[in-house]
Amino acid sequence: MTNIQIPAAPAKTRPAAPRAALPPGTSARDRGSRLLATLFLAPTIVGIVVFTVLPIAGSVVLSLFHWNVIDSPRFAGAANYREMFGDSTVLVSFRNTLVFMVLAVALQLTVALVLALTLNGRMPGWLRSVFRSAFFFPLVLSAASISVVMKYLFNQDFGVVNWLLGFVGVAPVPWLTSEHAAMATVVLVYVWQQFGFSFLLFVGGLNNIPKEIHEASALDGATGLRKHLHVTLPLLSPTLLVASVVGIINALQVFEQPYVLTDGGPGDSTRTVVMVIYETAFEQLRFGEASAVGVLLFVLIMAVTALQFRLSRRFVHYQ
């Protein structure tokens, strides 16, 4: 008798447990990474909002009021701005600030670039480190303390600078009491302290340029000044953009050097916008008018920075 084998019934399988619904392309690990990144960024974001965004908004609002701290604020509308554009001292301060910006930034970038190119040549490593530290050291000092020392050095009667010039037969120069000489002195003191930052930026940018590019340009006959103009500067243009943006923003907010060296004089020849803001707010207690000047300075800084980034599309070359 033939045995008939009956096939066993298939084992029942339990349905898989449904997974938690996640957005497409994300996982629990991704969400944890985003949460961790948010926690790390939160202090910076809060700091920017509290110490930057809110003060700017407060200044804009305050610029529409008359307020002397003692009395209650009185709404003034655009009267502070009309008064500002009719004040010759404010207009002269903006002109002085723009002149200072052009002179200081041009000299700062030139000195920093020349020194960076010089140190990038053949030189012992220990000596290169010494020069880097020496050039950066003035930047960590207080601008006010440096200006106090420089005020004595550039004094017309007993300053060391005129004393040294006397050995070569040069008559005493009125560094701080002549209109043109005073602006030049303020620029020199400012650049002496600030060029270290641009110098370090250029040193880092030069070190990031591949040596093979310079070797290839040398084979093509590009040497000396020609190599720097056609090879080094185009490759260094992103660093130049950063240095110029930071330099212009800092120069438009200059305060300590002209305040300590010349107190804005002689006359108003070295009075800057930030000096006018300080004097209007804390000496004359006209906080609304001072805020209006500050708002205009903020708009000027933003406009100049936007123009720089606009022009960078044509002149900045990325590798």
Steps between C-alpha positions, in 0.01 A plus 500: 500500500645831398559754779363841415695786659298802589707826486527682828316822538722809471599653831318813590721811512428797716467831319797732552448768757437836335794739517468849634408740226800714401529765233643373173879484506531538877568267786509512876876548485460796266249660734736451793783663306281796410388540861861489619603759238212723609609478864856597408381793286243625750743707717641673193154571357376634834811716531453646151133575567558654844819696429461583130147477361317650797744795545474581129121491516507709817724760335265527203204556733691744722604704196135602465486654849651785698644359823749635753475212755349733761166582334262262329563433128310731264411381151684701235445302181754590233604823676825344626597400146418845360708658775785259432520586130499869589781469754836591346692314772324174413561544129867581557535192721365277223742656254793452740398139565486418128838664440646312795351172375656533154845597631511253790369195315718558195813541713407213733446250217811612313730474803351167608528350150858613445611364837315172442665453159839581652462250784367237262841487328802306613550562869576284805185376669588643842561845352170486314320421826670792673384744232145362503473546876653849486262619227193359674591622851367861463156360417458349847579830672243760594450763231461769766828415673686489169355838406614652831857384435490617140371841608824553692715359218348736242495808721638797308708641785645203690394197295752229413405506130591867453809450716621227262413708193710781643814287457450506121423871490119480475308776676244399764181374335161596653377141492191559715433872453484527121188393310672286238773371729249409771298278267820337372615435857168342598518277192857392579418414861188310398679302227793419730261328738258340253712365215592185698155352440522544122858375512397168657218462248743547212753259650230233523381573147852476357560169675185359337622572148642175354871518430444322169326810366801720574733241350290482184490880473879513539536258209280732295731792579294671772740621767523781755234770481339344192443173687337680793274708276378223271520193725517583870246782519223321302539192720510721810191700398258320742731588789528856373121523499474389862781732611348798319148439634620471860741792456234734361246410769757565774624823340149644473461448876833654604482683832787451745787630287353838398333548839822453698751644253323815382155510664363553150717804432645722391154635441298207371768365266524160671153474654340170400140377500538285812649801682192703408275219625690486829500878552134540404382217724721509808611864513190677369245234610327505161453128458241525225725710277796273575294195404408664170869548419566140601224373271646693208846357574351149511335556160831629360689193626240265354502682165880496471513131596229411248692691232816306582327164464336620179837595351656177628309303237727655239832524682507205739620167360447175688715196432 
